[in-house]
Amino acid sequence: MGIVEKFMTMEYGPAPEDPREALAWLDGHGRRFGHFIHGAWQAPAAGSYFETTDPSTGEKLATVAQGSAADVDSAVKAARAALPAWQSFTSHVRARYLYALARQVQKHSRWLAVLETLDNGKPIRESRDIDIPLVARHFYHHAGWAQLLEQEFPGYTACGVVGQIIPWNFPLLMLAWKIAPALATGNTVVLKPAEFTPLTALAFAQICQEVGLPAGVVNIITGDGSTGEALVKHPDVDKIAFTGSTEVGRAIRKATAQSHKKLSLELGGKSPFIIFEDADLDSAVEGLVDGIWFNQGQVCCAGSRLLMQESIADKLIGKIQDRMNALRIGLPLDKTIDIGAIVARVQLERIQRLVDQGVAEGATCWQPSIPVPSRGLYFPPTLLSNVHPASVVAQQEIFGPVLAAMTFRTPREAVELANNTVYGLAACVWSESINVSLHVAAQLKAGVVWVNCTNLFDAACGFGGYRESGYGREGGREGLLEYLEPAWFESAPPLHTRPLAIEQPPEQPTDFAAPPIDRTVKLYIGGKQTRPDSGYSFEVRGADGRLIGEAPLGNRKDIRNAVEAARKAEGWGKATAHSRAQVLYYVAENLSQRREEIASRLSAVAGKTLAEAEVSLGIERIFSYAAWADKYDGAVHNPPFRNVALAMKEPIGTVGVICPADAPLLGFLSLVMPAISTGNTVIAIPSEEYPLIASDLYQVFETSDLPDGVVNIVTGRTAELMKTLAEHDDVDAIWCFTDEPGAAAVKTLSIGNLKQVFTNEGRAIDWFDVKQGEGRWFLDHAVQVKNIWVPYGE
C-alpha cells in the first residue's frame, strides 16, 4: 500500500514487535523448564511435562514441568528452611532485596513484556505499557513497606510459609501483587502460576537468581489444578492467597476449613459500568473500551454490564458501535492492535457458549465488521443489547470481550441493577455531577469504584471484592495485613473447653420440677424481648452445680427472625461515626450504673473477683470502641495518576457472632462492640455456659438508644445455632470464638455465600489482656475497604 493510499484510508500499517530476545531466552533453556526450588531448577519428581503455546498462532513455546505432591512438598520444605534466615534479616535488608527485584524487572522490561504477550495473547501495548511497569511499581512500593514494617506494624509478625496461586489473565502482575507484600512482611513463598501462562513466572525465578535472593525464599512450582490442590492441602503451609474463579475459591475454602491456614481470595466479578445522562459520552465510551475490551475482556473486574440512563441509550449505543468498528483485532505482537488472542480454546468455547445462551434468552447480538484472523484463538468484540437483568450474560462472568447492555431511569434503579449480582469486585460511575457520582459510589457493593475513569490500579491502593468476589485485599496497607498476624496470636495456647456437640431440642421441657427463678430471660430480637419459637428453655447452673436459672432454647426460626431484624437495621451503618460513638458511650454509662447488680449475678459462675473484673473491664471495652468509632477511619491515597483514591472503611453488613464460653460478659462485649462501632449489625449467640447474661445486656441496650435490630441475642445450644447462622446466606460474616472443632465447622458451613470468617482458630485468648482482647485486630475484621478513585489534580 503506497503512502498516498495510506494517507487516504488512514489505515494503520503493521508494527510488529521483535520477539527474538524472548525466543532466545526460551532457546537458552532448551525450551524445557523444571520447577524453581531452593534457588535452583529441578526436574519434576514424576518426570511429567506439559506444553505451553502461543494462543495467537497455536505454536508451541516450551515444555514445562507438571508439579506433583512430591514437588510441592519439596518446595514447601525449601520455603520452611529459608524462613528463619529471611526473618532474621533487618527490615532494611529485606527492603534492599525488593528494591533489587524492582530494578531488575525494569532492566528486563521489554523482554518480559514480549514473553508475556507470547504466552498470554494480550496486545504488546498492554503488557509493555501497563503490566510490566505495574510489576516494578509493586516491588518498589513494597520495598518501602519492608523498610517501615516494624514502625508501622508493631506487634505483628509474618504468617510463615505462604502458598500462592495466580490466574492466567495477568500472569506476571498477579505474581507481583502476591510475592511483593509476602516478602516485605517476612514470609517465604511457594507460588504456582496458571497452567496456560507459566513462562513469566519462570522468568521471574531467573530474576530472583540474578539479584541473589536467598535460596528458598521464592519457589515456583508449575502444573495444573492438581498441583494447586496439593499446595492448598499441604499441612506445612501457613497461608493461601488465591486469585481465580469463585468456584475454585469455594473449593479452596472447603479444603482449608479444617486447618489453621489464613486465607485471602480474589475471585470473579460482573462489574457494572454506569453511565448517566450528564456524562461526557465520548470519554465514557473510551473508558468502556478499556473497561471491557482491555485484555480481551479477560479481566476479573471488567466492566461487562453496561447500565445506561434510558434518555441517552440510543445515542450511546451508536457511539459504542462506531468505536467498536474502529477496533483492531489481530496478532498481539503488532503494536497497533487493540484486541489480541483468547488465552486457550476452552476459554474461547466458553465465551461462544455463553453468548449463544444470552441470545437464546432474548438478547440482541451485534459485532463490528472488522477482520478477525483465521488462525489462532480470537473472538470479536461483542455487544449484547436488550439484556434482561436475570439473563445468564448479566449474571455469570463471561471473561471475554462481551458487553451486556441494560437501561435504567433513576440513580436508585441504577444502584439496584448494579448490586443485582452475587459478585462485588468493581464498578464504574460516569457523571459530570460529583454529587451523583459519590452518592451512587457509596451505595455500590463493590471493593473498587472508579469515577469517570476505569481499570486504574496501583500498589498503594487496595484491590479486592465484596460478597462472592472474595475477601482480603491486594495492595495498600490493607493488603499488607493479609500477610501478617498478631505476634501473640501465633503462640497462643489451644483453648480447652468441652466439645460442642450438636444436640436435638428436647421433646418436652427440661425440668418441670425446677425451683422458681426470680426473672424470665427471653431472646432479644429487633429491639424486643421475645419468647423462643421452640417454647423450651434449658438449665443454667453455677460453678457449684446449683441451678441458677433457665435460658430460652433458640432455634432455626429464631435465627431467621434475628437475621431479618439485623437486615432492617442496616441504617446503623449509614449513621455518622460520631452518632454511633454517642450510643456506645451511653451503653457504657448504663452498664456502669448496674455494675454491682450484674457482677453479683455473674459471680455465680465466674466467682466474685472475676465477675467484678469482667464488668469493670467490660465498661472500659465499650468506652474504647466508642472512642474508636470516629477514629478508625479511611485514608486518601495518592497514586501516580491524575487521581486520588478514597480508601473508605465500610461495615461488612450483618455479622453472626458466636461468643466464647469463658468470660461470658467480657467475651461478648469484646466481639460485639467492635462490630457495631464500625456500623455492622449483629446476631450474637452468648456463652452457653452462662447465657443469662443476655438479660442484663438487652436491658442495658434497651435503655441506651441503640436502634432496634442492631444487636440481636439468641441463646441456646451453641453448635445448633452456629450451624444455622453459618449457613444463612443473608449473613455477611461470621465470628466464631470457640474450640478448634467449632472454628473449623463455621468455615465449612459458611461456604455457600463465601461469607467472611474470623475465628480464634481454637486458641485461647486472654480477654482480660487489652493487647489480646481489644483493638485494631478486631476492627480490621469488622470492615472491608472500598477504594473510590476520583479525578484530581492538574
C-alpha positions in Angstrom: 0.0 0.0 0.0 1.6 3.3 -1.0 2.0 6.4 1.1 -0.8 8.3 -0.7 -3.2 5.4 -0.2 -2.3 5.1 3.4 -3.0 8.8 3.8 -6.4 8.5 2.2 -7.5 5.4 4.1 -5.8 6.3 7.4 -5.2 2.6 7.9 -2.5 1.5 10.3 0.3 -0.4 8.9 1.8 -3.4 10.8 4.2 -2.5 13.5 5.5 -5.9 14.8 7.5 -6.2 18.0 10.7 -8.2 17.6 10.4 -11.4 19.7 14.0 -12.6 19.2 15.2 -11.8 22.7 12.3 -13.7 24.3 12.7 -16.6 21.9 16.4 -16.7 22.5 15.8 -16.9 26.3 13.5 -19.9 25.7 16.1 -21.5 23.4 18.7 -20.9 26.1 16.7 -23.2 28.4 16.2 -25.7 25.6 12.5 -24.8 25.6 12.2 -27.0 28.6 11.7 -25.9 32.2 11.7 -27.6 35.6 10.5 -26.2 38.9 12.4 -23.5 40.7 13.0 -24.8 44.2 15.6 -23.7 46.8 17.2 -21.3 44.3 17.8 -23.9 41.6 16.0 -25.6 38.7 14.8 -29.1 39.5 13.2 -31.7 37.3 9.7 -32.8 38.3 9.7 -35.8 40.6 7.3 -37.8 38.4 9.1 -36.7 35.2 5.9 -35.3 33.7 5.7 -32.2 31.5 3.1 -30.3 29.5 3.3 -27.8 26.7 2.5 -24.1 26.7 1.6 -22.5 23.4 1.2 -19.1 21.8 -2.6 -18.6 21.6 -2.3 -16.3 18.6 -0.8 -19.0 16.4 -1.1 -22.3 18.2 2.7 -22.8 18.1 4.5 -24.5 20.9 6.6 -22.2 23.1 8.0 -24.5 25.7 7.6 -27.7 27.7 7.0 -27.1 31.4 7.1 -29.4 34.5 3.9 -30.8 35.8 4.1 -30.5 39.6 3.2 -33.4 41.8 2.6 -33.6 45.5 6.2 -34.6 45.9 7.3 -31.4 44.1 5.1 -29.3 46.2 6.4 -30.9 49.4 10.0 -30.2 48.3 9.1 -26.6 47.6 7.4 -26.1 50.9 10.3 -27.7 52.8 12.6 -25.3 51.0 10.4 -22.3 52.0 10.3 -23.5 55.6 14.0 -24.0 55.8 14.6 -20.5 54.4 12.1 -18.8 56.7 14.3 -18.3 59.9 17.1 -16.7 58.0 14.8 -14.5 55.9 13.0 -13.3 59.1 16.3 -12.7 60.9 17.3 -10.0 58.3 16.6 -6.5 59.3 13.8 -4.6 57.6 16.3 -2.7 55.6 18.0 -5.8 54.2 14.6 -7.2 53.0 13.8 -3.8 51.6 17.1 -3.9 49.6 16.2 -7.2 48.1 12.7 -6.0 47.0 14.3 -2.8 45.6 16.8 -5.0 43.6 13.9 -7.0 42.2 12.1 -3.9 41.1 15.3 -2.6 39.3 15.8 -5.9 37.6 12.3 -6.0 36.4 12.8 -2.6 34.8 16.1 -3.7 33.3 14.3 -6.7 31.6 11.0 -4.9 30.9 10.9 -5.3 27.2 11.9 -9.0 27.3 9.3 -9.7 30.0 6.6 -7.8 28.0 7.2 -9.8 24.9 7.3 -13.1 26.8 4.0 -12.2 28.5 2.3 -11.4 25.2 3.7 -14.6 23.5 2.4 -16.8 26.4 -0.9 -15.0 27.1 -2.0 -13.5 23.8 -2.6 -9.9 25.1 -1.5 -7.0 23.0 2.1 -6.0 23.4 0.9 -2.4 24.1 -0.8 -3.6 27.2 2.0 -5.8 28.6 4.6 -3.2 27.7 2.8 0.0 28.9 0.6 -1.3 31.8 1.5 -4.8 33.1 5.3 -4.6 33.4 5.5 -1.0 34.8 3.0 -2.0 37.4 5.1 -5.1 38.3 8.1 -2.8 39.0 5.8 -0.4 40.9 4.6 -3.1 43.3 8.2 -4.2 44.1 9.3 -0.6 44.6 6.2 0.2 46.8 6.7 -2.9 49.0 10.4 -2.3 49.3 9.2 0.9 51.2 6.8 -1.1 53.3 9.6 -3.6 54.2 11.7 -0.7 55.4 8.9 0.7 57.6 7.4 -2.6 58.7 8.5 -2.5 62.3 7.5 1.1 62.8 4.1 0.8 61.1 3.0 -2.7 62.3 4.4 -3.1 65.8 3.4 -6.4 67.5 2.7 -8.1 64.2 4.6 -11.0 62.6 4.7 -12.8 59.3 2.3 -15.7 58.7 5.2 -18.0 57.7 5.2 -20.1 54.5 2.7 -18.8 52.0 1.2 -20.7 49.1 0.1 -18.5 46.3 -1.9 -19.5 43.2 -2.4 -17.0 40.4 -4.5 -16.8 37.2 -3.6 -16.6 33.5 -5.0 -13.1 32.7 -2.2 -11.0 34.2 0.5 -13.7 34.9 3.4 -11.5 36.0 1.4 -8.7 37.5 -0.6 -11.2 39.7 2.8 -12.6 40.8 4.0 -9.2 41.8 0.7 -8.5 43.7 1.3 -11.5 45.8 5.1 -12.0 46.1 6.0 -8.4 46.9 3.8 -8.0 50.1 4.7 -11.5 51.2 8.4 -10.9 51.1 8.1 -7.4 52.5 6.4 -8.8 55.6 9.0 -11.6 56.2 7.2 -14.6 54.6 8.6 -17.2 52.3 6.7 -18.2 49.2 5.7 -21.2 47.1 3.9 -19.8 44.0 2.0 -21.8 41.3 1.3 -19.9 38.1 -1.6 -20.8 35.8 -1.2 -23.8 33.6 -1.8 -21.7 30.5 0.8 -19.0 31.3 3.8 -20.2 33.3 6.6 -18.5 31.4 6.9 -15.1 33.0 6.8 -16.7 36.5 9.8 -18.8 35.4 11.5 -15.7 34.1 10.9 -14.1 37.5 12.6 -17.1 39.1 15.7 -16.3 37.0 15.5 -12.7 38.2 15.5 -13.9 41.8 18.8 -15.7 41.0 20.2 -12.6 39.4 19.6 -10.4 42.4 20.9 -13.1 44.8 17.7 -13.6 46.7 18.4 -16.3 49.3 17.6 -19.8 48.2 14.1 -21.0 49.2 12.6 -17.5 49.8 10.8 -17.8 46.5 9.9 -21.1 44.9 7.9 -21.5 41.7 6.0 -24.8 41.0 4.3 -25.2 37.7 1.4 -27.5 36.9 -2.4 -27.8 36.5 -5.1 -27.8 39.1 -3.9 -30.9 40.9 -0.6 -29.1 41.7 -2.6 -26.2 43.2 -4.7 -28.6 45.1 -1.6 -30.2 46.6 -0.3 -26.8 47.6 -3.6 -25.8 49.3 -3.8 -29.1 51.2 -0.1 -29.1 52.3 -0.1 -29.2 56.1 3.0 -27.0 56.5 1.6 -24.0 54.5 0.5 -21.2 56.8 -1.4 -19.1 54.4 -3.1 -19.5 51.0 -3.5 -16.5 48.7 -5.6 -17.3 45.6 -6.8 -15.3 42.6 -9.2 -17.0 40.2 -12.8 -18.2 39.8 -15.4 -18.1 42.5 -16.0 -21.9 42.0 -12.3 -22.7 42.7 -12.2 -20.2 45.6 -15.1 -22.0 47.2 -13.3 -25.3 46.8 -10.2 -23.9 48.4 -12.2 -22.5 51.3 -13.6 -26.0 51.9 -10.2 -27.7 51.6 -8.6 -25.3 54.2 -11.6 -25.3 56.6 -10.1 -27.9 58.9 -6.7 -26.2 59.1 -5.4 -23.0 60.6 -4.3 -21.6 57.2 -5.0 -17.9 56.8 -6.9 -17.4 53.5 -7.4 -14.5 51.1 -9.5 -14.9 48.0 -9.7 -12.5 45.0 -12.5 -14.1 42.9 -14.8 -13.4 40.0 -16.8 -10.3 39.1 -19.6 -9.0 37.0 -18.8 -5.3 37.3 -21.3 -2.6 36.4 -20.3 0.3 34.1 -22.9 3.0 34.9 -23.3 6.0 32.6 -25.6 8.9 33.5 -27.2 11.2 31.0 -25.0 14.1 32.0 -21.8 12.2 31.4 -19.2 13.1 28.8 -20.3 10.3 26.5 -17.2 10.3 24.3 -15.0 10.0 27.4 -17.3 7.3 28.8 -17.0 5.3 25.5 -13.3 5.4 25.7 -13.4 4.3 29.3 -15.8 1.5 28.2 -13.2 0.3 25.6 -10.7 0.0 28.5 -13.3 -1.5 30.8 -14.5 -4.4 28.7 -12.1 -4.9 25.7 -8.9 -4.4 27.7 -7.0 -7.8 27.7 -9.8 -9.3 25.5 -12.2 -8.8 28.4 -10.3 -11.4 30.4 -10.3 -9.3 33.5 -12.0 -10.1 36.8 -13.1 -6.5 37.2 -14.1 -6.0 33.5 -17.0 -3.6 33.1 -19.1 -6.3 31.5 -22.5 -4.9 32.4 -23.3 -1.6 30.8 -26.0 0.3 32.7 -27.0 3.4 30.7 -29.7 6.0 31.5 -32.7 5.5 29.3 -32.6 9.0 27.9 -29.2 8.5 26.2 -29.4 4.8 25.4 -29.8 5.1 21.6 -27.2 7.8 21.2 -24.7 6.0 23.4 -25.2 2.6 21.6 -24.5 4.4 18.3 -21.3 5.8 19.7 -20.2 2.5 21.1 -20.9 0.7 17.7 -18.9 3.4 15.9 -16.0 2.9 18.3 -16.2 -0.9 18.0 -15.9 -0.6 14.2 -12.5 1.2 14.8 -11.1 -1.5 17.0 -8.3 -3.7 15.5 -8.0 -7.4 16.4 -5.0 -9.4 15.4 -1.6 -10.7 16.2 -0.7 -9.5 19.7 2.9 -8.5 18.9 1.6 -5.9 16.5 1.8 -2.6 18.3 -1.2 -1.2 16.5 -3.6 -4.0 17.8 -6.3 -3.3 20.3 -7.6 -6.9 20.9 -5.4 -9.9 21.0 -6.0 -13.6 21.3 -8.0 -15.6 23.8 -5.8 -17.5 26.1 -7.0 -21.0 25.3 -9.5 -22.9 23.2 -11.5 -24.0 26.3 -12.0 -20.3 27.2 -12.9 -19.4 23.6 -15.6 -22.1 23.5 -17.0 -20.9 26.9 -17.3 -17.4 25.6 -19.2 -18.5 22.5 -21.5 -20.8 24.5 -22.5 -18.0 26.9 -23.1 -15.6 24.1 -25.3 -18.1 22.3 -27.2 -18.7 25.6 -27.7 -14.9 26.0 -29.2 -14.6 22.5 -31.5 -17.6 23.2 -32.7 -15.7 26.3 -33.6 -12.6 24.2 -30.5 -10.5 23.8 -29.6 -8.9 20.5 -26.0 -9.6 19.4 -24.0 -7.0 17.4 -20.4 -7.4 16.3 -18.4 -4.9 14.2 -17.5 -5.7 10.6 -13.7 -5.9 11.3 -11.3 -8.6 10.1 -10.6 -11.4 12.5 -7.6 -13.7 12.0 -8.5 -17.1 10.8 -5.5 -18.6 12.6 -5.3 -18.6 16.3 -7.9 -18.1 19.1 -9.8 -14.9 18.5 -13.3 -13.6 19.5 -14.6 -10.3 18.1 -15.7 -7.5 20.4 -19.4 -8.2 21.0 -22.3 -6.0 22.2 -25.4 -7.7 23.6 -28.3 -5.3 24.0 -31.9 -5.7 25.4 -30.4 -7.9 28.1 -32.7 -8.9 30.9 -31.2 -8.4 34.4 -31.8 -12.1 35.2 -30.1 -13.3 31.9 -27.1 -15.6 32.1 -25.0 -12.9 30.4 -26.0 -10.4 33.1 -25.3 -12.7 36.0 -22.4 -15.0 35.0 -18.8 -14.0 34.4 -18.1 -14.5 30.7 -14.4 -13.5 30.9 -14.3 -12.4 27.3 -14.8 -9.3 25.1 -18.6 -9.3 25.5 -20.6 -6.3 26.8 -24.2 -6.8 28.1 -26.2 -3.6 27.9 -29.2 -2.6 30.0 -31.0 0.7 30.8 -32.2 2.5 34.0 -34.2 5.6 34.7 -33.1 6.9 38.1 -29.9 6.7 40.3 -31.8 4.4 42.7 -32.7 2.0 39.9 -29.0 2.1 38.7 -27.8 1.1 42.1 -30.4 -1.7 42.4 -29.3 -3.1 39.0 -25.6 -2.7 39.8 -26.0 -4.6 43.0 -28.2 -7.3 41.4 -25.4 -9.9 41.4 -23.7 -12.3 43.8 -20.4 -10.5 43.0 -19.0 -7.2 44.2 -15.5 -6.7 42.8 -15.5 -3.3 41.0 -17.8 -0.7 39.4 -17.5 2.4 37.2 -19.7 5.6 37.5 -19.7 8.2 34.8 -21.3 11.6 35.5 -20.3 15.2 35.4 -22.1 15.6 38.7 -19.8 14.8 41.6 -22.8 14.7 43.9 -24.4 11.9 41.7 -21.1 10.1 41.3 -20.2 9.9 45.0 -23.9 9.3 46.1 -24.0 6.3 43.9 -20.4 5.1 44.7 -21.3 5.0 48.4 -24.2 2.6 47.7 -22.4 0.2 45.4 -21.5 -3.2 46.8 -18.0 -3.3 45.3 -14.5 -3.2 46.6 -13.3 -0.6 44.0 -15.3 2.2 42.3 -13.8 4.2 39.5 -15.4 7.6 39.0 -15.0 8.9 35.4 -12.2 6.5 34.9 -11.7 2.8 34.7 -9.2 0.0 35.3 -6.8 2.0 37.3 -4.6 0.1 39.6 -1.7 1.0 41.9 0.3 -0.7 44.6 -0.7 1.9 47.2 -4.4 1.3 46.7 -6.1 -1.9 47.9 -8.0 -4.1 45.4 -10.4 -6.8 46.3 -14.1 -7.7 46.4 -17.3 -7.8 48.4 -19.6 -10.8 48.7 -18.7 -13.7 46.3 -15.9 -11.8 44.7 -13.9 -12.9 47.7 -12.3 -11.2 50.7 -8.9 -9.8 51.6 -7.1 -7.1 49.6 -4.1 -6.8 47.3 -2.1 -3.7 47.6 -2.1 -0.8 50.1 -1.8 -1.1 53.9 -4.8 -3.5 54.0 -3.1 -5.8 51.5 0.0 -6.0 53.7 -2.1 -7.1 56.7 -3.1 -10.2 54.7 0.4 -11.5 55.3 0.7 -10.5 59.0 -0.9 -11.6 62.2 -0.5 -10.5 65.9 2.6 -12.0 67.3 0.9 -13.1 70.5 -1.8 -15.0 68.5 0.8 -17.2 66.7 2.0 -18.6 70.0 -1.4 -18.6 71.8 -2.2 -22.0 73.5 -5.1 -24.1 72.4 -8.4 -23.4 74.1 -9.6 -26.3 76.3 -13.4 -26.3 76.6 -15.9 -29.0 76.4 -16.6 -30.0 72.8 -19.5 -28.5 71.0 -21.9 -31.4 70.4 -25.0 -30.8 68.2 -28.0 -31.9 70.2 -31.6 -32.2 69.2 -34.0 -30.0 71.1 -35.9 -31.9 73.9 -39.3 -33.1 73.1 -40.6 -31.7 76.4 -39.4 -29.1 78.8 -36.2 -30.0 80.6 -37.4 -30.0 84.2 -41.0 -29.3 85.3 -39.8 -29.5 88.9 -37.2 -26.8 88.7 -37.3 -24.3 91.5 -38.8 -20.9 90.7 -36.4 -18.2 89.4 -36.5 -14.5 90.0 -36.7 -13.5 86.4 -37.7 -14.7 83.0 -34.9 -14.5 80.4 -36.0 -14.0 76.8 -34.4 -13.7 73.4 -33.7 -10.2 72.1 -34.7 -9.7 68.5 -35.4 -6.5 66.7 -35.2 -4.5 69.9 -37.9 -6.6 71.6 -37.8 -9.3 74.2 -39.3 -12.4 72.6 -40.0 -16.0 73.6 -38.2 -18.7 71.7 -40.1 -20.4 68.8 -39.4 -23.8 70.4 -41.2 -22.8 73.6 -38.5 -24.6 75.6 -35.7 -23.5 77.9 -32.6 -25.1 79.2 -31.0 -25.1 82.7 -28.1 -22.9 83.6 -26.0 -24.0 86.6 -23.4 -22.2 88.6 -19.8 -23.3 89.3 -21.0 -25.4 92.2 -23.7 -27.2 90.2 -26.6 -25.2 91.7 -29.4 -24.3 89.3 -29.3 -20.5 88.9 -31.9 -20.1 86.2 -33.2 -21.1 82.8 -32.5 -19.6 79.3 -34.6 -19.7 76.2 -33.7 -22.5 73.7 -33.5 -20.7 70.4 -33.8 -22.5 67.1 -33.6 -22.1 63.4 -36.6 -19.8 63.2 -35.3 -17.5 65.9 -32.0 -17.1 64.0 -34.0 -16.4 60.8 -36.0 -13.7 62.7 -32.8 -12.2 64.1 -31.2 -12.0 60.7 -34.2 -10.3 59.3 -34.2 -7.8 62.1 -30.4 -7.1 61.6 -31.0 -6.6 57.9 -33.7 -4.0 58.6 -31.3 -2.1 60.9 -28.7 -1.5 58.1 -29.3 2.2 58.5 -26.9 1.9 61.5 -24.0 1.6 59.1 -25.1 4.9 57.4 -25.2 6.8 60.7 -22.3 9.1 61.4 -19.5 7.6 63.3 -20.0 10.3 65.9 -23.6 9.2 66.4 -22.5 5.6 66.9 -19.9 6.7 69.4 -22.5 8.6 71.4 -24.7 5.5 71.6 -21.8 3.3 72.8 -20.9 5.8 75.4 -24.5 5.7 76.6 -24.3 1.8 76.7 -21.2 2.1 78.9 -22.9 4.6 81.2 -25.9 2.4 81.7 -23.8 -0.7 82.3 -21.8 1.3 84.9 -25.0 2.2 86.8 -25.8 -1.6 87.1 -22.2 -2.7 87.8 -22.9 -4.2 91.3 -26.1 -6.0 90.3 -24.7 -7.6 87.2 -21.4 -8.6 88.9 -23.4 -10.2 91.7 -25.3 -12.4 89.3 -22.2 -13.2 87.2 -20.3 -14.3 90.3 -22.4 -17.5 90.5 -20.4 -18.8 87.5 -17.2 -16.7 87.5 -16.6 -16.1 91.1 -16.8 -12.7 92.8 -13.3 -11.4 91.8 -13.5 -12.3 88.2 -17.1 -11.2 87.9 -16.2 -7.7 89.2 -13.2 -7.6 86.8 -15.4 -8.6 83.9 -17.9 -5.8 84.5 -15.2 -3.2 85.1 -13.2 -4.2 82.0 -16.4 -4.5 80.0 -17.2 -0.9 80.7 -13.7 0.1 79.6 -14.0 -2.0 76.5 -17.2 -0.3 75.4 -15.6 3.1 76.1 -12.6 2.0 73.9 -14.8 1.1 70.9 -16.9 4.3 71.4 -13.6 6.1 71.1 -12.6 4.1 68.1 -15.9 4.7 66.3 -15.0 8.1 64.8 -11.2 7.5 64.7 -10.9 4.2 62.9 -11.4 5.8 59.5 -10.0 5.6 56.0 -7.3 7.3 54.0 -6.7 9.2 50.8 -4.1 7.5 48.6 -2.1 9.5 46.0 -1.4 7.1 43.1 0.9 8.2 40.3 -2.1 9.3 38.1 -4.3 12.3 37.9 -6.5 10.8 40.7 -6.8 10.2 44.3 -8.3 7.0 45.8 -10.5 7.4 48.8 -10.0 4.3 50.9 -13.3 4.1 52.8 -13.7 1.6 55.7 -17.2 0.3 55.3 -19.1 -2.1 57.5 -19.3 -5.7 56.2 -23.0 -5.8 56.9 -24.7 -8.4 59.1 -22.3 -10.3 61.3 -23.0 -13.5 63.2 -21.0 -13.7 66.5 -20.5 -16.9 68.5 -19.2 -15.7 71.8 -16.6 -17.5 73.9 -17.6 -19.8 76.7 -15.1 -18.2 79.1 -15.6 -14.6 80.3 -19.3 -14.6 79.3 -19.8 -10.8 79.7 -16.3 -9.6 78.7 -16.1 -12.0 75.8 -19.5 -10.9 74.5 -18.6 -7.2 74.6 -15.1 -7.8 73.2 -16.7 -9.1 70.0 -20.0 -7.3 69.6 -18.6 -3.8 70.4 -16.0 -3.6 67.6 -18.6 -5.0 65.1 -21.3 -2.4 65.9 -18.9 0.5 66.4 -17.9 0.2 62.8 -21.5 0.1 61.6 -22.3 -3.6 61.4 -25.5 -5.2 62.8 -25.1 -8.4 64.9 -26.8 -11.6 65.7 -25.0 -12.8 68.9 -25.0 -16.2 70.5 -23.8 -15.7 74.1 -21.9 -18.3 76.1 -23.8 -21.5 76.5 -22.2 -21.8 80.0 -23.8 -18.6 81.2 -26.4 -17.3 78.7 -28.3 -15.5 81.4 -26.0 -12.5 80.8 -28.3 -11.8 77.8 -30.9 -10.5 80.1 -28.6 -7.9 81.6 -27.3 -6.9 78.3 -30.5 -6.4 76.5 -31.8 -4.4 79.4 -28.8 -2.1 79.0 -29.3 -1.9 75.3 -33.0 -1.0 75.6 -32.2 2.0 77.7 -29.2 3.3 75.6 -30.9 4.5 72.4 -29.4 1.6 70.5 -31.6 1.3 67.4 -33.8 -1.8 67.1 -32.1 -4.7 65.4 -28.5 -3.5 65.7 -27.8 -6.2 68.3 -29.9 -9.4 68.4 -29.3 -12.1 71.1 -30.3 -15.7 70.6 -29.5 -18.2 73.4 -29.5 -21.9 73.1 -27.2 -24.8 72.1 -24.2 -23.1 70.5 -23.5 -25.8 67.9 -27.0 -25.9 66.6 -27.4 -22.1 66.4 -23.9 -21.7 65.0 -24.7 -24.1 62.1 -27.9 -22.2 61.2 -26.1 -18.9 61.4 -23.1 -20.0 59.3 -25.3 -21.5 56.6 -27.6 -18.4 56.3 -27.0 -16.6 53.0 -28.1 -13.2 54.4 -25.3 -13.2 56.9 -22.2 -11.5 55.5 -19.6 -12.5 58.1 -19.3 -14.9 61.0 -17.1 -14.6 64.0 -16.6 -17.7 66.0 -14.5 -17.8 69.2 -14.9 -21.4 70.5 -12.9 -24.5 70.4 -11.0 -25.8 67.3 -13.9 -28.0 66.0 -16.2 -25.0 66.2 -13.7 -22.8 64.3 -13.4 -25.5 61.6 -17.1 -26.0 61.4 -18.0 -22.4 60.7 -15.5 -22.3 57.8 -17.1 -25.4 56.2 -20.7 -24.4 56.9 -20.4 -20.9 55.5 -19.0 -21.8 52.1 -22.4 -21.2 50.4 -22.1 -17.4 50.0 -18.4 -17.3 50.9 -19.1 -15.1 54.0 -16.0 -13.7 55.7 -14.9 -15.8 58.7 -13.0 -14.6 61.8 -12.1 -17.2 64.4 -9.7 -17.8 67.2 -8.6 -20.9 65.4 -9.3 -22.8 68.7 -6.7 -20.8 70.5 -7.1 -19.3 73.9 -7.5 -15.5 74.1 -6.9 -13.7 77.4 -9.9 -11.3 77.3 -8.6 -9.5 80.3 -5.4 -8.5 78.4 -6.0 -5.4 76.4 -3.3 -6.4 73.9 -5.2 -9.6 73.1 -8.8 -8.8 73.7 -9.1 -5.3 72.1 -8.0 -3.1 69.3 -7.2 -3.0 65.6 -7.1 -6.7 65.1 -10.8 -6.9 65.8 -11.6 -3.6 63.9 -9.7 -4.8 60.9 -12.0 -7.8 60.7 -15.1 -5.6 61.1 -14.7 -3.6 57.9 -14.0 -4.0 54.2 -12.1 -1.3 52.4 -13.7 0.3 49.3 -11.3 2.3 47.2 -13.1 5.1 45.3 -10.9 6.5 42.5 -11.8 10.2 41.8 -10.1 12.5 39.2 -7.9 15.0 41.0 -5.0 17.3 40.1 -3.8 19.5 37.3 
